[in-house]
Amino acid sequence: MLNIGILGVWHVHTDDYFRQARETGLATIAAVWDEEPEAGLAWARENGVNFVQDLDALLARKDIDAVICNAPTTRHAQVLTKAAKARKHIFTEKLLAHTEADALEIIRAVEEAGIVCTVSMPLLSSAWVRYVKGLMEAGALGRVTGARMRRSHSGVSDGWLPERWFDVSRSGGGAMMDLGAHPVYVLSHLLGKPSRVTAMMTNLYGTTSDENAIALVEFGNGVLATCETAFVTFGVPDILEVYGTEGSVFVRDGEVSALNKEMHRMGVGASKPSLLPKAAQGPLALFIEASLVGGPAPEGLGPRDALDMTRIIASAYRANEDGVIVAL
């Protein structure tokens, strides 16, 4: 059994990770800490978990093997480097950090400690991302030339996001920093290393963070991809499209269709594949299993795998603010 401490209850996915960890049957939540004691204590009482007011005291406990970090994004470097130095295995909500410098500091601490560290990038486990990746690796799309992914919701326009979400000193940013991370890490997984980034962001409802954002990324092989996100749209499905010289693939809320030149010559339109791969286990379940045996970390979900997500998003904010294209 893996004994886990929760570091922070700020993130809206805290309850999800608490539930998912217990559902594995392989982990127990031993304690929780939060930089705001009132919030941490309230969450601990509601969920029947021991509250520890001092972070160092929690990390010093020998009955805690690992931590789940739901602290504000701008606090990740401070919290995660302490956890690594205490040799606790780390599962962290995205982003790894809001700046490249902080991300590299965390990576150094993790690698020096030799611990398992997993960053939550759940869509990489989905059947549809695995299918698209397989098509590309098999050359079925020919040379890939472009891609697009969108994830958005109505958290601002319908008023259900908590006020703390708009404190940029804690969140690091708005829609692009939060939901925009999903298009960024999926497209990075599919397309490789980024080389240039530009972006535009707006706040239609006047919050203190971006509510509507699009980043344009050039990847090292010349592919142009758009990462789209918003807190001000309703009813928009998750969208992924990848375009190639021999064919293209389209995904709407996990429903996949593809079209290639042979199908076009036969007068056949885009159609669903007969079989998708099975979805893989989610990041948290993989992390718990890896931590129980001391590693290695789940493939593709480590801190170095998440570094480009930070680099792209930090560059998108700089590009929007300065009206420039940022070279990576």
Phi and psi in degrees as a GROMACS rama.xvg file:
@    title "Ramachandran Plot"
@    xaxis  label "Phi"
@    yaxis  label "Psi"
@TYPE xy
-92.4486  122.251  LEU-2
-92.4675  121.489  ASN-3
-116.634  138.617  ILE-4
-105.634  138.389  GLY-5
-95.2385  125.049  ILE-6
-103.139  91.2708  LEU-7
95.3059  142.633  GLY-8
-120.605  18.1304  VAL-9
-66.7095  -41.825  TRP-10
-74.2117  144.177  HIS-11
-67.4963  -13.63  VAL-12
-90.5077  4.74482  HIS-13
-54.3287  -48.5442  THR-14
-63.1822  -37.2993  ASP-15
-61.8887  -45.1849  ASP-16
-67.9555  -37.2595  TYR-17
-58.0224  -47.7207  PHE-18
-66.6417  -46.4749  ARG-19
-61.832  -40.3378  GLN-20
-62.0764  -45.2104  ALA-21
-67.3629  -34.7204  ARG-22
-67.6723  -21.1795  GLU-23
-66.8608  -24.4447  THR-24
72.8053  6.37746  GLY-25
-115.618  0.724435  LEU-26
-143.791  152.832  ALA-27
-131.83  146.181  THR-28
-92.4148  110.25  ILE-29
-88.6891  -28.507  ALA-30
-165.805  163.53  ALA-31
-138.452  142.836  VAL-32
-128.3  149.77  TRP-33
-147.547  146.098  ASP-34
-67.7322  -18.003  GLU-35
-107.427  97.6137  GLU-36
-53.583  -37.128  PRO-37
-63.2746  -42.6444  GLU-38
-67.2953  -43.1654  ALA-39
-64.9865  -42.9303  GLY-40
-66.0624  -39.9503  LEU-41
-63.1551  -43.3119  ALA-42
-65.3743  -41.9413  TRP-43
-61.14  -44.3289  ALA-44
-64.9932  -41.2884  ARG-45
-63.6877  -32.2748  GLU-46
-109.189  5.94718  ASN-47
67.7149  39.1695  GLY-48
-118.513  145.636  VAL-49
-67.6094  131.129  ASN-50
-99.0639  132.66  PHE-51
-118.667  121.41  VAL-52
-77.1518  -27.151  GLN-53
-105.231  123.534  ASP-54
-61.0962  -45.2215  LEU-55
-61.2963  -36.8505  ASP-56
-64.988  -41.4675  ALA-57
-63.335  -45.332  LEU-58
-69.6582  -20.83  LEU-59
-81.716  -12.8099  ALA-60
-68.6671  128.468  ARG-61
-78.0029  -13.8846  LYS-62
-87.689  5.51136  ASP-63
-112.574  121.881  ILE-64
-96.2518  -28.5051  ASP-65
-150.95  166.006  ALA-66
-134.206  151.585  VAL-67
-114.302  120.386  ILE-68
-97.4754  116.054  CYS-69
-120.623  21.6427  ASN-70
-70.4808  162.882  ALA-71
-52.6845  143.414  PRO-72
-56.2312  -38.9009  THR-73
-72.0199  -9.28236  THR-74
-97.9292  -1.6083  ARG-75
-59.4361  -43.454  HIS-76
-59.8617  -45.6827  ALA-77
-63.3357  -48.3342  GLN-78
-72.4017  -44.9276  VAL-79
-75.1298  -34.1334  LEU-80
-66.7512  -36.5103  THR-81
-63.5477  -42.9082  LYS-82
-63.981  -40.6501  ALA-83
-64.8978  -43.8176  ALA-84
-65.0388  -26.1888  LYS-85
-83.6054  0.256906  ALA-86
61.7242  41.7462  ARG-87
-99.0024  131.542  LYS-88
-60.7536  145.333  HIS-89
-122.754  127.592  ILE-90
-115.431  127.015  PHE-91
-130.146  141.655  THR-92
-63.9892  148.848  GLU-93
-64.3557  154.966  LYS-94
-74.0325  162.74  LEU-95
-56.7858  -43.4599  LEU-96
-161.929  163.886  ALA-97
-90.8004  -8.5262  HIS-98
-129.877  154.687  THR-99
-64.283  -38.4673  GLU-100
-61.0536  -44.6479  ALA-101
-64.7334  -41.1488  ASP-102
-61.0156  -42.9247  ALA-103
-66.6147  -35.2196  LEU-104
-62.1954  -43.4819  GLU-105
-63.798  -44.822  ILE-106
-59.4529  -43.8087  ILE-107
-60.7335  -44.2119  ARG-108
-64.4724  -41.4415  ALA-109
-63.99  -45.3812  VAL-110
-69.5844  -35.7912  GLU-111
-65.8943  -35.399  GLU-112
-79.6797  -22.9086  ALA-113
68.6716  34.4385  GLY-114
-100.416  167.407  ILE-115
-80.63  129.426  VAL-116
-133.975  126.506  CYS-117
-128.46  132.989  THR-118
-104.035  134.764  VAL-119
-70.0079  106.343  SER-120
-131.929  70.5586  MET-121
-64.8585  -28.3631  PRO-122
-68.1727  -18.6728  LEU-123
-66.9856  -19.2934  LEU-124
-87.4178  -7.87699  SER-125
-71.7405  151.848  SER-126
-61.6698  -36.7151  ALA-127
-74.184  -38.1264  TRP-128
-66.6437  -40.281  VAL-129
-63.4114  -36.7916  ARG-130
-67.1321  -46.6752  TYR-131
-61.8345  -42.8248  VAL-132
-59.7328  -42.1396  LYS-133
-63.175  -41.904  GLY-134
-58.7067  -45.2968  LEU-135
-65.3252  -43.6869  MET-136
-66.6738  -29.8184  GLU-137
-80.4537  -6.1779  ALA-138
78.3713  13.9003  GLY-139
-68.1374  -20.8336  ALA-140
-97.3368  1.77149  LEU-141
71.8817  -144.663  GLY-142
-81.1217  120.625  ARG-143
-74.3289  130.623  VAL-144
-119.474  -19.2408  THR-145
-160.413  162.647  GLY-146
-159.637  162.305  ALA-147
-151.321  139.231  ARG-148
-142.213  140.68  MET-149
-131.503  134.38  ARG-150
-138.247  125.513  ARG-151
-152.948  164.87  SER-152
-153.856  -173.458  HIS-153
-109.458  30.3195  SER-154
-57.7298  -34.4117  GLY-155
-88.4659  -49.4033  VAL-156
-64.4667  -28.8105  SER-157
-102.333  0.104116  ASP-158
72.1832  27.4218  GLY-159
-104.93  -5.49272  TRP-160
-74.6834  139.789  LEU-161
-68.1999  151.802  PRO-162
-57.8447  -33.1798  GLU-163
-61.5262  -20.4228  ARG-164
-64.6523  -20.1621  TRP-165
-102.488  7.81025  PHE-166
-87.8691  96.2928  ASP-167
-65.234  -23.004  VAL-168
-64.9991  -18.7537  SER-169
-108.687  -41.9543  ARG-170
-80.7052  -27.1182  SER-171
84.5562  -17.1776  GLY-172
170.64  -172.96  GLY-173
-110.719  -119.322  GLY-174
-59.0317  -43.7326  ALA-175
-66.9827  -37.8478  MET-176
-68.7982  -31.241  MET-177
-97.0926  -85.8166  ASP-178
-64.5755  -33.7445  LEU-179
-62.8481  -19.0118  GLY-180
-60.846  -32.7739  ALA-181
-65.2454  -52.8118  HIS-182
-57.0218  -37.4444  PRO-183
-65.3694  -48.7347  VAL-184
-73.7698  -31.8794  TYR-185
-66.2759  -47.2884  VAL-186
-67.6413  -34.3982  LEU-187
-64.1516  -41.2597  SER-188
-60.7558  -39.0451  HIS-189
-81.8808  -33.5312  LEU-190
-112.73  -10.906  LEU-191
97.0209  -147.874  GLY-192
-81.0177  134.493  LYS-193
-78.4393  150.285  PRO-194
-121.995  -31.2889  SER-195
-145.439  151.074  ARG-196
-140.857  139.027  VAL-197
-140.525  166.42  THR-198
-163.028  158.613  ALA-199
-135.014  138.026  MET-200
-139.136  146.209  MET-201
-137.607  161.069  THR-202
-128.35  86.6286  ASN-203
-63.028  -28.532  LEU-204
-102.787  5.93436  TYR-205
78.021  18.3517  GLY-206
-71.5797  174.588  THR-207
-89.3573  9.58025  THR-208
-134.149  169.396  SER-209
-68.0851  138.042  ASP-210
-113.072  -16.1881  GLU-211
-146.505  121.348  ASN-212
-150.641  143.456  ALA-213
-136.166  128.587  ILE-214
-113.668  137.988  ALA-215
-108.2  123.79  LEU-216
-121.208  131.38  VAL-217
-98.2084  126.063  GLU-218
-92.9066  162.315  PHE-219
-59.8244  -21.6391  GLY-220
-93.4584  16.3749  ASN-221
86.9144  3.02743  GLY-222
-76.2721  135.379  VAL-223
-102.91  130.393  LEU-224
-136.234  142.532  ALA-225
-107.37  134.259  THR-226
-110.247  112.581  CYS-227
-115.784  139.951  GLU-228
-158.503  163.476  THR-229
-169.31  154.438  ALA-230
-104.212  11.986  PHE-231
-131.69  31.6518  VAL-232
-128.944  151.224  THR-233
-125.449  136.253  PHE-234
76.3752  15.0505  GLY-235
-88.4481  125.393  VAL-236
-72.0314  160.078  PRO-237
-64.5386  129.597  ASP-238
-123.67  130.538  ILE-239
-134.174  129.365  LEU-240
-134.155  135.628  GLU-241
-129.551  128.778  VAL-242
-113.602  136.855  TYR-243
-138.08  175.055  GLY-244
-74.171  -20.8932  THR-245
-111.921  -13.2416  GLU-246
179.008  171.942  GLY-247
-141.28  158.43  SER-248
-131.486  142.43  VAL-249
-131.381  135.405  PHE-250
-129.244  130.288  VAL-251
-127.128  111.257  ARG-252
48.2462  44.744  ASP-253
85.4043  -8.07417  GLY-254
-87.4505  120.876  GLU-255
-105.542  139.605  VAL-256
-140.05  153.304  SER-257
-141.847  154.47  ALA-258
-141.662  134.546  LEU-259
-131.83  176.644  ASN-260
-63.2883  -36.781  LYS-261
-64.586  -42.5214  GLU-262
-62.7585  -40.1173  MET-263
-63.5159  -42.7167  HIS-264
-62.9856  -31.3379  ARG-265
-85.3359  0.552742  MET-266
75.5262  21.1856  GLY-267
-99.5877  132.506  VAL-268
-82.8208  -179.303  GLY-269
-56.5274  134.428  ALA-270
-136.339  161.177  SER-271
-75.9908  142.995  LYS-272
-68.1005  151.428  PRO-273
-71.4098  -26.2105  SER-274
-151.435  130.553  LEU-275
-102.735  152.616  LEU-276
-65.3093  158.743  PRO-277
-70.1579  146.296  LYS-278
-64.1839  142.784  ALA-279
-81.8933  169.085  ALA-280
-60.5934  151.142  GLN-281
-71.742  164.613  GLY-282
-58.4375  -39.8154  PRO-283
-68.6253  -42.4839  LEU-284
-62.5634  -41.5596  ALA-285
-63.9441  -40.0295  LEU-286
-62.0709  -45.8242  PHE-287
-61.5569  -44.6612  ILE-288
-62.4962  -43.5541  GLU-289
-65.6483  -39.8955  ALA-290
-66.39  -36.0373  SER-291
-63.8711  -28.9513  LEU-292
-105.39  5.54557  VAL-293
79.2917  21.4257  GLY-294
105.495  177.73  GLY-295
-75.1597  169.67  PRO-296
-66.6768  152.051  ALA-297
-55.0682  134.574  PRO-298
-62.1722  132.727  GLU-299
80.8173  0.0490061  GLY-300
-121.324  14.0881  LEU-301
-83.2107  175.029  GLY-302
-63.9305  -35.1442  PRO-303
-70.2758  -29.1521  ARG-304
-67.3709  -25.743  ASP-305
-94.2125  -4.10625  ALA-306
-63.2326  -42.0771  LEU-307
-66.4855  -26.98  ASP-308
-61.1493  -46.425  MET-309
-63.1842  -44.9093  THR-310
-62.0396  -44.0495  ARG-311
-66.0676  -47.1464  ILE-312
-68.7334  -42.8426  ILE-313
-60.7056  -38.9493  ALA-314
-69.3278  -34.2505  SER-315
-63.3787  -41.3752  ALA-316
-65.3754  -40.9241  TYR-317
-64.5268  -43.1953  ARG-318
-61.7865  -42.2847  ALA-319
-65.2753  -43.6235  ASN-320
-67.2544  -40.0354  GLU-321
-99.0313  -8.06556  ASP-322
65.6377  43.9007  GLY-323
-131.24  170.81  VAL-324
-100.416  127.725  ILE-325
-101.235  122.747  VAL-326
-84.0311  137.441  ALA-327
